[in-house]
Amino acid sequence: MLAQVIAICIFLGMFLLIILDQFERHIITLVSGALVLILVFGVCMHSPAAIWEALNLRSFFTASFWYGAGEESTAGINWSTILFIAGMMIMVEGLGKAGFFRWLCLSLAKLVHYHVVPLLICFMCLSAVLSMFIDSITVVLFLATVTLELAQTMKFDPVPMILSEIFCANLGGAATMCGDPPNIIIGTSLGYTFFDFIENTGAIVAVCFAAVAVYFWLCFRKELLREERANGGPVVCPEPSSAITDRRAFGASAAVFLLAVVLLVTHAQTGLTVACIGVIVAALTLLVMALSHGRATVLEVIRGVDYKTLLFFIGLFVSVCGLEKTGVLEIIARFITNISGGHVATIVVIILWLSAVTSAFVDNIPFAATMIPVIRSIAAVEGMDVGVLAWALSLGTDLGGNATPIGASANVVGTSVSAKGGYPIGWGRYCKYCVPATILVMAVSTVCLFLRYL
Amino acid sequence: MKDQIIITMGREHGSGGHYIADMIARALGIKLYDKDSIESEIVSEGYSEELIRRMDEKPVNFFASRRIGRFSNSLEVNVAEKTFDMIRAKAASGESFLLIGRCGEQVLKDDPHRISLFIGGDPHAKLCRVMEKKGLSAEEAIEEIRTVDHQRKAYHNYYCEMKWGDARAYDLTVKSDVLGMEGTAEMLIRYIRAFQEKD
């Protein structure tokens, strides 16, 4: 009982401090994790085994961590997620250095002859597609920066475009296992593959994307057309080739990216786990950088890795493990089962909408990490397939974060880039367009889940 | 002798900090950057005037903002960072100036030409000054001093390593009522000139 109370207090304290944003997130979760190890597992439970399990270091030495379909992580630090994210960070750093993202954005702008409304649709598609494979922060960072640059030359208000890019980045991230951190955690924890996500969340996201593309087109087309006409039609912008800093590095980085996509899409067939793919992608990127730019650039790429996010994950997993090992998450699972009266449809709706509303205001990563053992318990108690709960959790956490400027990391980065460029986006303007869009995609997701699974 | 001088000045509401700053800037022949001039400079760079007036030197709303690395959705933070960049650019250009507020002592912490001051005052003296200057009752003046100082403190403490008004954060902290406005300004001018002449 005391262990449960302490685990809850540590977790709530961690959540509150993350919301208050007074200390860096990784410091908060690492301190919480350390407190869980010492106070909950050490002092209250006297269980070195629980500490060992929370650290989960033995997973590195199991064959299934590197190879074998349907990897399923146990409690504790989910090292698969951490290795995969680290690998993708290195790859993205290499792609950015070679000018890949800027080249892609400028090429698309040229393809639509710098007409603003087609550019809006193109950038929404690009944002969604890239976010299926790359973290949405990077996608929004590059897209919003190029959008600001084009807006300056083409004289249009970039805010509508940046808002739609942010929204579509979060939407695209929900479609795949590697698109958004909650999905990576869900996938590696429950043993799902890239294709499981594509077939389930991906299909629903495709419907949501169609609805949202029409929604944003209806919202912004008049304003953007008016601005284009006022400026006398399309103008000439920087050539895409100007984005490429080094042709050899560009080609090689793009090839590594394509290989990463192929490895991810086929990982159920090849048996390579996401941890293994992360390591392969990182090693190849570093090799490419070493051959094209030399050792100094390799160190620069490694330094560019957001190690704070990786530490944040490590601390978070240990904190969640505290709740799991003390049985708190099972109590939550029983509570959800009780209030739903054991009715599967009600449980799905609760998971979906609770995840969405929570993710609109707090970081969706701790929430998803906490909810995974909960949905596992619910599925076990109710004797139902955990899949439908996993898809509901994934859609809720990923899509709900769209509603507010603080709901997802991509929103923070997008609004910040816009503000730094002289186009601040406050809560009012953000929510005016994104709250209805979020309600729209959540309604579509609810209907799709009901039609397909219930 | 230093060819560039940058004076940063924090102040309590009602201490007469702005009046003292004005006297120092005129005596040294340097530009004074206060709320109005800073806001107009940022507005001239394309920011909306209404937004800058609303967000300048305002504390961050913790529940409505989130930070990811160097990015923040908070308009207050973005306006503050824009202001800090502008201050750094001015210092780097070699310009001499006196800056009121805006965490100047922290933003230009490593600049060898910077001298940082904080002007405080006796609570009664500050109250009398605010009542007289703004024609407020004692209750209204107390409330205004409390609100303004609370905002300045929250703004400062969010961006700075040291606390607002903590003597360890500044080169010199003074109470303006001890020597009076003119006396304080004269003393500070002598102090600044001595700093200027020091290698």
Interface residues (C-beta under 8 A of the other chain):
Chain A: I19 L20 D21 Q22 I137 D306 K308 P405 I406 S409 N411 V412 V413 T415 S416 V417 A419 K420 G422 P424 I425 G426 W427
Chain B: E45 G46 Y47 S48 L51 F62 F63 A64 S65 R66 R67 I68 G69 F71 S72 N73 L75 N78 V79 E81 K82
